[in-house]
Amino acid sequence: MDDLAGFLRTRRSRVDPSSVGIPADSRRRVEGLRREEVAHLSGVSVDYYVRLEQGRATQPSEQVLDALARVLGLDETERGHLGRLARQRRRRAKSPGGRLRPELLRVLDLVGDAPALIMDHRLDVVAGNRLAGLLYGRQPRGLNTARHIFLEETERGLYADWETCTLDAVGHLRLAAGKYPDDPRLASLIGELAMGSERFRRLWARADVRARTHGRKAYRHPLVGLLELHQENFALPDKSGMELLVLTAAPGSATEDGLRLLASLGGDVTSGTEGRAPGPRTT
């Protein structure tokens, strides 16, 4: 699903030569840096770097990876992703999974005034509280947010910042693919998204990675209007690959009033906090 060679090529193409001291040349035909330039600036042989990009060199040292990250201008998230891709042939991480502990579900239901979800590395919602169900207009358990964003056209209007949401979703799935390259359900999801969405295909080809831990999340709810929420992601401490997401409103804001109104208008939307994490959805 992902590979070191492809990641290096996309990062190389985005480096402005002038930013690393290479003068502009009107005859230059390569976008970004040439392979030999990356090799020279990183202190490795051209042959070795070419073999890296061709997938023929294995197990680059941490020193080489650090040098490449410096030359390619990688941020912390991208550097971690680069290291995982380089280690894939040495060690393949097993896909996490399993049943949610009842104690976690009780914590989720205690969050009464904010939508709260537990989501796995595939962006499958494995549990959600009542207000999350009212926000999405459906039981949250079983929802895959990437599929919801890219493929469910009737739901696109729910996301006030749809384009940003697509960047976050693809960046997250890229990281997950680097961590769990042998996860068949993740591979199936990526294939489904690529077949069904041109935007997903274009963003996936860019090989960008994102690790969003907090930030703004805005929704246009059909009943209560614009909800400008703040999302906090909490990684669960059990190596399950799951995160608790809580969406809060600023005190005294119109969004806080909107959430109260949404809670009062809610019907029989089931939270879906019971049971085991769902299996893959078929289409």
FENQUIUR-V629483 format. One record per backbone hydrogen bond with DSSP energy under -1.0 kcal/mol. CO is the residue of the C=O (numbers start at 1). NH is the residue of the N-H. Records with the same first field share a line. If there is no record, write none. Layout:
BEGIN
CO->NH / NH
END
This chain:
BEGIN
3->7
4->8
5->9
6->10
7->11
8->12
9->13
11->14
12->15 / 33
16->19
17->20 / 22
18->21
25->28
34->38
35->39
36->40
37->41
38->42
39->43 / 44
45->49
46->50
47->51
48->52
49->53
50->54
51->56 / 57
52->55
61->65
62->66
63->67
64->68
65->69
66->70
67->71
68->72
69->74
75->79
76->80
77->81
78->82
79->83
80->84
81->85
82->86
83->87
87->90 / 91
101->105
102->106
103->107
104->108
105->109
106->110
108->111
110->112
115->247
116->129
117->245
118->126 / 127
119->243
120->123
123->145
124->120
125->142
127->118
129->133
130->134
131->135
132->136
133->137 / 138
140->143
143->125
144->148
145->149
146->150
147->151 / 152
151->153
152->155
153->156
155->158
156->159
158->220
161->165
162->166
163->167
164->168
165->169
166->170
167->171
168->172
169->173
170->174
171->175 / 210
172->176
173->177
174->178
175->179
176->180
180->183
183->187
184->188
185->189
186->190
187->191
188->192
189->193
190->194
191->195
192->196
193->197
197->201
198->202
199->203
200->204
201->205
204->207
213->233
215->231
217->229
218->160
219->227
221->225
225->221
227->219
229->217
230->248
231->215
232->246
234->244
242->236
243->119
244->234
245->117
246->232
248->230
250->253
253->257
254->258
255->259
256->260
257->261
258->262
259->263
260->264
261->265
262->266
END
